[in-house]
Amino acid sequence: MSLHCSWRDMMREAAGRLQAAGVEGAARDVRLLLAHALGVEPVDVILREMDAVDPVALTDFEAAVQRRLTGEPVSRIRGWREFYGRRFVVTPDVLDPRPETELLVSEGIARLPASGRVLDLGTGSGCIVLSVLAEREDASGVGVDVSEAALAVVRRNAEALGVARRVEFCLGSWERALPEGFDLVLSNPPYIPTGEMRALARDVINHDPHLALTPGEDGLAAYRAILAQAQRIARPGGWIGFEFGMGQGEGVAHLMAEAGLENTVLHDDLAGITRAAFGRRPLQAP
Ligand SMILES: C[S@@+](CC[C@H](N)C(=O)[O-])C[C@H]1O[C@@H](n2cnc3c(N)ncnc32)[C@H](O)[C@@H]1O
């Protein structure tokens, strides 16, 4: 295409290529990639749409489109993802935060007492614990992950969001002893059953860490391991909240009841899919 084209022409042409390659939401992705290439906010692309294409930004835009054509997610191309209204650095070492995980954050914040302490198990980019701390200046927390590379990413995000003084990170596993006595424990653990891994979109299977996606078998191993420590990791009266996959709600709620949690409640995301469960450690020992 000639350089006398406008950015709108270029976006149309690129969206057509992405669509033909089977990329869902091609028009939205193209807008985000152009914003990245131009160094502007996505909402400001509209102000530049009719500008003539300039060759330097065009090279950057085309490189970004080529990467998207190979299935690389937009967040990886840009190097960050917006979550709960804030930017999180994402790299190949962490799960790309999903919008549905905002439900766990908002329900967790609603249950966090004044000056509460939150434990985030499988913290990844830190999108859960860091969002809670950014929303609640009185809160402090601990993030645990078995991946040292993920902890390097979450530390960067904690600094960038200005909450690093109120959070600690531990290299560790829920297969071993976890820190104890929190007001709120949140986790979005790997939950995809082995049998569903083959059906994942290539953006997911090729770009999210395997460790973040599946614990194998029925997908519930992480819930069992974490709940085996339920009566220690939460203080009496403290809440434990999980995200899980579609159709896993009843199974997770059952495991929570077996672990002695009470007031278990399931929550739906904005698409009406049951995505999170919260249960409370009784105030008195049963
Ligand atoms: C689904 S990702 C969630 C990441 C982030 N909390 C989010 O919601 O985007 C699961 C995380 O659990 C971590 N993980 C996997 N097995 C673990 C284990 N045994 N103990 C602690 N963390 C583990 C992975 O490294 C990954 O960061």
The ligand as a Gaussian input file, in Angstrom:
#p B3LYP/6-31G(d) Opt

LIG

0 1
 C       -3.182000     -19.401000      36.439000
 S       -1.634000     -18.653000      36.906000
 C       -2.234000     -17.234000      37.817000
 C       -1.297000     -16.054000      37.776000
 C       -1.936000     -14.774000      38.348000
 N       -2.277000     -14.943000      39.735000
 C       -3.172000     -14.386000      37.555000
 O       -4.294000     -14.557000      38.071000
 O       -3.037000     -13.934000      36.403000
 C       -1.092000     -19.776000      38.149000
 C        0.235000     -19.437000      38.830000
 O        0.512000     -20.472000      39.784000
 C        1.902000     -20.754000      39.783000
 N        2.082000     -22.120000      40.300000
 C        1.944000     -23.299000      39.639000
 N        2.166000     -24.335000      40.465000
 C        2.428000     -23.792000      41.697000
 C        2.718000     -24.366000      42.972000
 N        2.788000     -25.689000      43.151000
 N        2.909000     -23.522000      44.012000
 C        2.850000     -22.161000      43.844000
 N        2.582000     -21.562000      42.644000
 C        2.376000     -22.389000      41.582000
 C        2.327000     -20.566000      38.335000
 O        3.720000     -20.326000      38.247000
 C        1.457000     -19.361000      37.928000
 O        2.143000     -18.152000      38.140000

